[in-house]
């Protein structure tokens, strides 16, 4: 007679694992990969017209991030990373404003990395 193995997960143990610093490292690596792509496709202004050419391109930063994710009604901290652009005009470059076209650098960079990994 064959017996089926039973697995009962310990959610507390998995939750601790998901909030540890060593799990944050792959998140930071993924954000750094997207950052490299975003920098490569970022628009750079014409120096004769733009007071700060290349400011948007040089303003990408990756920061470690912990987020409260609700599980069974309780918030639980989970490790992650964020890719930010600290330029004051980052929202205009990303979404456009009528005079400036929509470049969607972060969205396109994420899509390029996803396609490269086959997701």
N, C-alpha and C positions, 0 to 999 in steps of 0.2 A: 504494500500500500504506500503510495506516494503522499508525502505531507507537504502542504503549502506553507512556506515561511510567511510569517506575519511581521510586518514592520509598523511600529507605532512611533511616529516622529515626536521628538521633544521640541515643541515650539519655542520654549524658553532658550534652549541651546542654540537653535537656528537663529533666533533673534539676537543673541549675544554675538554669534558669528557675523551677522549682517551689519553689526555696528562697530566691528573692530577695525583698528587702523590698517592692518595688513590687507583687508578687503577693500580699503579705500585706494590702495595703490593701483589696481587695475582700472578703477574709475578715473583716476588722475591720468593714467596712461592713455585711455580712450579720449579724454578731453584734450590732451596734448596733441594727439593725432588729428583731431578735428580742428584744433587751433592752427596747425601747420597748413592744412588745406584752406582754412579761412583766410590766412595771411596771403596765400598764393593767389586767391581769386579776389582779394579786396581791391576796390578802385583806389587809384592814387590821383589826386588832383594835379592839374597843370600848374607848375610853379609860377608862371606869369600871371595866373588868375587866382590861385588859391594861396592864402596866407600861410596855411599849414599843410603842405602836400605830404601825404604819407602818414599823417597823424592817426587816422582811423586804422590803418594797417598795423601800426606799431602799438596800438592800445589794447590788444587782446591779452587777457590774463586768465590763468586757470587757478581756481581756488578750491580747496577742500570744502566740502559741504556736508552737513548732517541735516536730515529732514525728518520731521515727525510724520510717520506713515501709520494710519490707524489700522490696528489688527484686533479683531474681536472687541471693538468699541473703545480700545485704549490706544493712545498715541505711543508709538515706538520709534526711537531714533534709529535711522538707517544711514550708513555711510554713502557718500557719493562725491561728485565733483561738479563744478560749474565753470563754463567758459563764458567770460564776460568781455565786453568791450567798454572801456572806461572813457572813451572820447565823448564829449558833450553832444556831438551830432550823430551818435551811433544809431539812435532810433530813426533819424531821417534817412540815413544810408540804408538801413535795413528795410524800412517800410515806405519810404518816399514821402513827399509832401506837396506834390503838384509841380514845383519847379525842379526838384531833384527826383530822378527816377528811382523806382524801387529796385534795389540791388539784391536783397534777401541773401546776404553773404552767409549768415549762420545757418539758415535753412538749407541752402545749397551745399554748404560744406558737410553738414550732417548727412544729406542724401548721397553725396559722393562717397563718403566713408562707408555708409551702409551698403552701397552698391559694390564697393571694393571687397567687402567681407561677405557678400552674398546673402544679405538679410532681406 
